[in-house]
Every structure is written in structure tokens, then in C-alpha cells.
Amino acid sequence: MENILFLAFVEADGALPKAALEALGAAQQLGGSLTVGLIGAEVQAAANALANCGAKILAVSGPEFAQARYASDAAAAEAIARRSNASLILVPSSTRSARAMAGVAHRLGGRVDTHITAVAADGGKPNVSRWYYRQRMEAVVERAQRPWVILLESGCHAAYDGAPGNATVESVSADLPDSHKRTQVLGVRVPQADRQTIRPDAKVLFVAGAGWTKKQADGQVHGAEAEQLILGFLANSGASLGGSKSLVDQSGEGQAVLGFMTHLNQVGQTGATPRHPKGLSTCCHGEEPHVVGWRFINERRAVNLDPNCGWARSKADVLYVADAFEVMRELNQLLK
Ligand SMILES: Cc1cc2nc3c(=O)[nH]c(=O)nc-3n(C[C@H](O)[C@H](O)[C@H](O)COP(=O)(O)OP(=O)(O)OC[C@H]3O[C@@H](n4cnc5c(N)ncnc54)[C@H](O)[C@@H]3O)c2cc1C
């Protein structure tokens, strides 16, 4: 039987992110003996949220562990892993965990696998699923080496939703190297809240294509209105924003079109493969290198003037042959 450690970093507000609850759900379903490991400035609130998950809770806490920093994060994760004597270490994937956990696996003499989308224990033997070659091939991987550190992507498992309670936390001390003092987070630069357009937990992915910046029936370009319609929809619906390569390339070249669109929004073969229950594509042709990025969107709809566009060729569940300006104007009215 595997000794499973679910390890997570606590947010600044003391809570655990949804991705962590998903990884805990996945860890529970594996069926071995389970330990919870928490790292952060304050961990009691997060531990209380997991009080009824049936596992012992270990934690490294204190002000030095508030910041995402390799030296302190790796030291904390290593200390918890050694105390728990884990053979499988399941961690929600984030920039913070991805930075630290490969080094932790090395220190423990183990192995690490990242970008895992599923874990299972067929006949008691754990295996993980991972996509390769730009999400074209899925492999199921087993390993003999232990400990095995597994970074689970978000949105791949139902989240743990047990009742909260009063948890007993066993404190673990981490051997903090002096080098941790070399890295201090002095501040955080983030886009304005209303410009934060990539929202991984959104129910809907809204994709804008280059058509928004093309001449319309009146022979004019309507960039300002396009921007207002798209931002209006995002604000009203809480959707996440994706873009086609043609559109984000235009923005990158400094043209005065859809200034909020960056390469981070690009969906497709050379872009992202986001996970949302539904997707709505507008003014985007639906060519294969773009649509390959829709692999994990369950229900797909598209608005395009062209009844012969790529979406019409079995790539969307519903294609509205319509003017996206008119459709979005109406939709925004309804959402208000
Ligand atoms: C190696 C390689 C990798 C690539 N990787 C990616 C990738 O990762 N992501 C990606 O997106 N592309 C990628 N591409 C490019 C891809 O093939 C297409 O060129 C790109 O997706 C086209 O973007 P688009 O559909 O927005 O623009 P266009 O092809 O210009 O289509 C614009 C669409 O808007 C419609 N339209 C215009 N006005 C309106 C209106 N008022 N209402 C409704 N519809 C309207 C038009 O009918 C048209 O279909 C890649 C290409 C290659 C060769």
C-alpha cells in the first residue's frame, strides 16, 4: 500500500486554492494511507477546512513560508515529505509548486512528473496520465521509483468538499538555509483587476478572432466598439478570454487594436489548451491549429459570418451564422 502525502501551499488569506482541494480529492480516491502537508504563514484555517478528511495534518508554518521562494518552499516540502515517509506525493500544480517540487524530488532521491491530468490506482498500482506533443497524445505512466512526486493540473478532478472542523496540526520544523534570505519579494505587479482576462475557473471561455479588427459591411473597422463589446461581455459573464493567433499577433505588434489581448490569451497549437465547460468563439475562423487548443472545452459554439468557416466542419456543436457585433450587443443587453 502506498503512503500518500497530499502537499499544498496555503494562500496569503489562509485558505487553500480550489486546485488544492481537487488534488486532495484525487489523493483520497487512490485509497492508500493519507497524510496532509501544509506550508504557509498561517495554516490553521486551511487545516480546519480539511479537518474531516481523515488524514493526519503536518505543517511547516511561519512568516518565512509566506512567500513563494525556492529555498524556503523546497526546505519545507522536504521536511514534511521526510516526516510523512511518503511514497507518493500529490501536489496541486502552480508556478509555486512547479518551481520547488522537482528539486524536492531530487533531494528525496525520488522522481517527479508534472502536468499530470489524472491519477488512478488500477489494482492498487498507481499510474498517472499526461498529454504529450502539444496535447496530441495521452500516455499513462507507471513508475517503480519512490518517492514519486506528482503535480496535478487544475480542473481535472472533483474537489474535496468535506465539512470543516477543528483540526489538530502537527508542526514540522524545516531546515531553512541562509540562502533563503537572498530572495525577497518586494512587491507584486499585476494587471488591473478589470484587465485580468485569463480566468482558469470560469465556466465559459470566450474567444475573439481577428475578424473583430477587420473591415465590416460598412467598409470601416470598428476597433473601439469591438473592445467595448468584448470587455463588456467579460465583465457581465465572468468568462475567460482567449484569442486566435492572428489577433494576438496584431496586438503584439503594437497596432491600436484590442490592447488588452496578449500572447498569454492565445489558444491553439502554439498557444494554450484551457479547460472550461463551455466555449464561445467569435470572429474566428476555426482553423485546425486554433481548434486543437479547444481539446478540453466540452461544449463549443461559434459566431461567424461565414457558413463555410472551420467551425461548420464538425468543430463546433452549434455555429451561429451571424454578425458577432450584433450578437454580442444583444447578449450584453440580456446579461445586464
Ligand atoms: C504552425 C502553426 C501554428 C499555429 N498556431 C496557432 C495557434 O496556436 N492558435 C491560433 O489561433 N492559430 C494558430 N495558427 C494560425 C491559424 O492557422 C489561423 O491562421 C488563425 O487561427 C486565424 O485566426 P482568425 O480565425 O482569428 O483569423 P481569420 O482567419 O482572419 O478569420 C477571421 C474570421 O472572422 C470572421 N468575421 C469577420 N467579421 C465578422 C463578424 N462581424 N461577425 C462574425 N464573424 C466575422 C470571418 O468570417 C473569418 O472567418 C497557427 C498556424 C501555424 C501554421
The ligand as a Tripos MOL2 file, in Angstrom:
@<TRIPOS>MOLECULE
LIG
   53    58     1     0     0
SMALL
NO_CHARGES

@<TRIPOS>ATOM
      1 C1          2.4400   26.1150  -37.1540 C.3       1 LIG1
      2 C2          1.2140   26.9430  -36.9130 C.ar      1 LIG1
      3 C3          0.7680   27.1080  -35.6270 C.ar      1 LIG1
      4 C4         -0.3710   27.8720  -35.3720 C.ar      1 LIG1
      5 N1         -0.8200   28.0090  -34.0800 N.ar      1 LIG1
      6 C5         -1.9650   28.6840  -33.8480 C.ar      1 LIG1
      7 C6         -2.4850   28.8060  -32.5360 C.ar      1 LIG1
      8 O1         -1.9110   28.3380  -31.5570 O.2       1 LIG1
      9 N2         -3.6430   29.4990  -32.3600 N.ar      1 LIG1
     10 C7         -4.3180   30.0810  -33.4060 C.ar      1 LIG1
     11 O2         -5.3560   30.6980  -33.1780 O.2       1 LIG1
     12 N3         -3.8340   29.9860  -34.6450 N.ar      1 LIG1
     13 C8         -2.6730   29.3170  -34.8970 C.ar      1 LIG1
     14 N4         -2.1960   29.2660  -36.1650 N.ar      1 LIG1
     15 C9         -2.8410   30.1030  -37.1970 C.3       1 LIG1
     16 C10        -4.1550   29.5450  -37.6920 C.3       1 LIG1
     17 O3         -3.9010   28.6310  -38.7290 O.3       1 LIG1
     18 C11        -5.0420   30.6830  -38.2520 C.3       1 LIG1
     19 O4         -4.2760   31.4260  -39.1560 O.3       1 LIG1
     20 C12        -5.5860   31.6230  -37.1840 C.3       1 LIG1
     21 O5         -6.2110   30.8870  -36.1660 O.3       1 LIG1
     22 C13        -6.6060   32.5580  -37.8530 C.3       1 LIG1
     23 O6         -7.1010   33.4370  -36.9020 O.3       1 LIG1
     24 P1         -8.5920   34.0070  -37.0490 P.3       1 LIG1
     25 O7         -9.5250   32.8850  -37.2840 O.co2     1 LIG1
     26 O8         -8.8410   34.8920  -35.8790 O.co2     1 LIG1
     27 O9         -8.4620   34.9830  -38.3140 O.3       1 LIG1
     28 P2         -9.0580   34.8820  -39.7700 P.3       1 LIG1
     29 O10        -8.6370   33.6240  -40.4370 O.co2     1 LIG1
     30 O11        -8.6990   36.1770  -40.4130 O.co2     1 LIG1
     31 O12       -10.6260   34.7790  -39.5550 O.3       1 LIG1
     32 C14       -11.4220   35.8630  -39.1810 C.3       1 LIG1
     33 C15       -12.8400   35.3620  -39.1740 C.3       1 LIG1
     34 O13       -13.6890   36.3820  -38.6950 O.3       1 LIG1
     35 C16       -14.9290   36.2710  -39.3550 C.3       1 LIG1
     36 N5        -15.6270   37.5620  -39.1990 N.ar      1 LIG1
     37 C17       -15.2590   38.7850  -39.6300 C.ar      1 LIG1
     38 N6        -16.1680   39.7200  -39.2470 N.ar      1 LIG1
     39 C18       -17.1190   39.0700  -38.5490 C.ar      1 LIG1
     40 C19       -18.3230   39.4740  -37.8900 C.ar      1 LIG1
     41 N7        -18.7270   40.7660  -37.8660 N.pl3     1 LIG1
     42 N8        -19.0700   38.5370  -37.2750 N.ar      1 LIG1
     43 C20       -18.6860   37.2200  -37.2870 C.ar      1 LIG1
     44 N9        -17.5740   36.7750  -37.8930 N.ar      1 LIG1
     45 C21       -16.8000   37.6920  -38.5140 C.ar      1 LIG1
     46 C22       -14.5580   35.9380  -40.8000 C.3       1 LIG1
     47 O14       -15.6480   35.3160  -41.4550 O.3       1 LIG1
     48 C23       -13.3730   34.9820  -40.5610 C.3       1 LIG1
     49 O15       -13.8170   33.6440  -40.5330 O.3       1 LIG1
     50 C24        -1.0530   28.5020  -36.4330 C.ar      1 LIG1
     51 C25        -0.5950   28.3130  -37.7570 C.ar      1 LIG1
     52 C26         0.5120   27.5440  -37.9730 C.ar      1 LIG1
     53 C27         0.9900   27.3830  -39.4010 C.3       1 LIG1
@<TRIPOS>BOND
     1     1     2 1
     2     2     3 ar
     3     2    52 ar
     4     3     4 ar
     5     4     5 ar
     6     4    50 ar
     7     5     6 ar
     8     6     7 ar
     9     6    13 1
    10     7     8 2
    11     7     9 ar
    12     9    10 ar
    13    10    11 2
    14    10    12 ar
    15    12    13 ar
    16    13    14 ar
    17    14    15 1
    18    14    50 ar
    19    15    16 1
    20    16    17 1
    21    16    18 1
    22    18    19 1
    23    18    20 1
    24    20    21 1
    25    20    22 1
    26    22    23 1
    27    23    24 1
    28    24    25 2
    29    24    26 1
    30    24    27 1
    31    27    28 1
    32    28    29 2
    33    28    30 1
    34    28    31 1
    35    31    32 1
    36    32    33 1
    37    33    34 1
    38    33    48 1
    39    34    35 1
    40    35    36 1
    41    35    46 1
    42    36    37 ar
    43    36    45 ar
    44    37    38 ar
    45    38    39 ar
    46    39    40 ar
    47    39    45 ar
    48    40    41 1
    49    40    42 ar
    50    42    43 ar
    51    43    44 ar
    52    44    45 ar
    53    46    47 1
    54    46    48 1
    55    48    49 1
    56    50    51 ar
    57    51    52 ar
    58    52    53 1
@<TRIPOS>SUBSTRUCTURE
     1 LIG1         1 GROUP 0 **** ****
